[in-house]
Amino acid sequence: MNGDRRYAVKRCAKRAGIDRLASHLAGLRDRALISTMLFSFARISAVLSLKRQDFYYQGPRRWLRFHEKGGKEHEMPAHHEIEETIDEYLSKVSIEDKQPLFQSVNKAGTALSGRALNRYNAWAAIRKRARNAGFLTPVGCHTWRATGVTVYLENGGRLEHAQQMAAHESPRTTKLYDRTKDEITIGEVERIQL
């Protein structure tokens, strides 16, 4: 992901996912969904399989329990943005502990269905939010995971911690997201002198 696209994704996250997205139910859900992918580095399948009980208190902070590939569970503290967006979403809905956290809504967008949001509808909602925010290049579910890992590493995060948070088996997979060495500056180009 080049610098321009990374900046655009951050701008889109601010406009479409993290800042005040919408007051309606689907908007609050989508904002919480995007926030969860961006700040937890979770796979879309793990995010969509979250139940209400998988967002829980451990001491003073909230935690997330993801159900990953191969039946593995992965628990981690929730970033404060995740806490805020999910708490706001949950303040407007009633979801039982064993029900999916991210549910589809009725056609009017006024009530939850009780059924988990499927991957296609999550992808469509994310593309719609990005398009509405003025994002010109395609944005998908994985964009948020990749951006979260990349920004974490750019901000001095450790590769082994990113690997744990992303639930990657190998550090080589996590290293694919490390773009900190990819930036070529004008200063570097100007070093070419004859």
Number of C-alpha atoms within 10 A of each C-alpha: 15 9 12 9 14 17 13 16 22 19 17 21 22 15 19 27 29 24 14 13 20 14 12 13 19 23 19 22 29 24 28 27 27 27 28 28 23 28 21 25 26 27 22 22 15 16 25 21 20 20 22 18 16 19 22 16 13 10 7 6 12 17 19 25 20 25 21 17 11 6 8 9 12 16 15 13 18 20 17 13 16 26 21 15 24 22 14 16 24 17 10 14 13 13 18 12 13 11 17 21 28 27 21 20 18 12 9 8 13 12 17 20 13 17 13 18 20 15 14 10 11 21 17 14 21 24 19 16 23 24 16 13 17 14 19 11 12 10 19 17 23 16 18 28 23 23 23 25 28 23 19 19 20 14 10 9 13 11 18 14 14 23 19 17 19 20 21 14 10 11 14 11 12 23 16 11 20 19 17 12 7 10 10 9 8 8 8 9 9 8 8 7 5 3
